[in-house]
Amino acid sequence: MSQAIGAETSFRLLVLDEAGKLHALLSERLVGQGYDIACALTEQAARAFLDDEAQTLGALVIDIERGNAPVAAVVARHARRLNPLAPVIFVSDVPADVQGDLGASGAAFVVKPFDPGLLVMILEELAAGA
């Protein structure tokens, strides 16, 4: 059952999004629902955030734009090294079976275009289980 978490709870979310569009979408949909959403525009920023915050991370969402699958894989592997249980969600316009190994076994994969409600539902399920 999907449910939003209470405002008194903070579910930490890192969005690796070089364009910032996915971060804006998630922020718009999740503001005021107890989510602490950080955005990294680069691999280096994502890795620095994870170095400091991996143990408190509720989920990592990686927007895979054309050509940045290697960056996505590096960040996902880094997150899993620091926190093997960290949920990873990839968002891409290229299907998962075409991407190859992205370094996050058991990760969720959302193919663009998608209903933003689907990604919100996945995050709410993760938050409810946290």
Number of C-alpha atoms within 10 A of each C-alpha: 6 14 12 17 19 14 12 10 12 16 23 19 21 23 23 27 23 18 13 14 11 19 23 15 12 19 16 10 13 17 12 13 16 17 24 17 20 15 20 20 14 15 17 12 14 24 19 13 17 21 13 11 16 24 15 14 20 24 22 26 25 27 25 23 16 9 8 12 20 15 18 24 20 15 25 26 18 19 28 18 12 15 16 13 14 20 22 23 22 23 23 20 14 15 13 16 7 7 13 11 12 18 18 22 12 9 16 15 16 20 14 14 9 12 10 13 11 11 18 17 15 15 26 21 16 17 23 15 10 9
